[in-house]
Amino acid sequence: MRASELLTALTLPSQGQELQQLLLSINGTPKPCSGIDYQGDRLILIADNNQLPLPMPKLLTALMTHRPLHLFYMEDNALQPIYGFKEEGNALIL
């Protein structure tokens, strides 16, 4: 999945309500996205329970700036690609 696809999903939710939160499913548990890292052609979303969730405007700005990059997240000290998402309430879960 590319950053541009996530950007579209966040700005045009299918359920007609504004999405307030981005969650990453880490080992089956949804955790708030708390940061973003850039490495080459990868945009890496970070979930850290010890940090505040990333504000939606900052997340949208990062996605707009890096539209062509592929999305990944860190799980068990390994990068995992993001293939899709689902809407649940006012959150988008990757």
N, C-alpha and C positions, 0 to 999 in steps of 0.2 A: 504494500500500500504506500502511496506517496503522500506527502504533506498536503498537496492540493486536494486530494480526496477527503482527507480529514477536515480540512478547512471548509469544504462544501458541506459536509455533514454537520459541522458545528454552526454554520451560518444559516443553513436551510433545514431545520429539523423536520422530520416527516410527521411528527405528532402535533405540529402547530404550536408548540410551546417553546419558549426560549430555554436553551440548555445552559445550566449554571455550573456544571462540573464535568471534568474529564477524569475517568477512573481507569486504572490499569488492572487487569485480572492477573495477579501474580500468584502462582500455585493455587488457582481457583478462588482466591480472595480478592475482592475489589479494593484497591488502594488509590488514594488521590494522587494525581500527577503533581509532583512538587518541583520539577525542574526539567530543563532541556539542555542537551549537550550536542555539539556538532562535531562530526569526525568524517572528513572526506565527503562522500555522497550519502552520508547517513545522518538522520536526525534522531537522536536517542532521547526517549522520554524516560524520566526517572520518577520512581515512586519511593518516597522516604517518609515513614510515619513520624520522624523527628522534625520534619519541616512543615511549614504551612503549605496548603495547596497553592499551586501557581494561579495567579489571577487570570481570568478568562481574557481580558484585553492583551496581556503580555503573551499568552499562548497564541492568540489569533495573529498578533504581530509577527511572532517567530514563524508561524506557518506561512503567512503571506510572504515573508522575506525569503523563505527557503522552500518554495512550492515544489520544485522538481526532486527534492531529496526523498529517499526511501525512509520509512519509519521503522524504528526498532525500540525495544525496551530491554532492560537488564533483568535477568532472572537467574539465580544461582550462579552469579559471576560469569554469565555468558550472554551475549547479545542474542535476542530472539526477534525475528521479524514480526511485524504486525500485519495481519491479513484482512481483518475486518473489525466490525464493531456492532453494538446493539444499543438501542435507546431504552432506558429504564427510568421512568419518571422524568426528572429534569437533568439526568446525567447520561453521558455517553460512555459506554464501557468498551474498552479495547481488549 
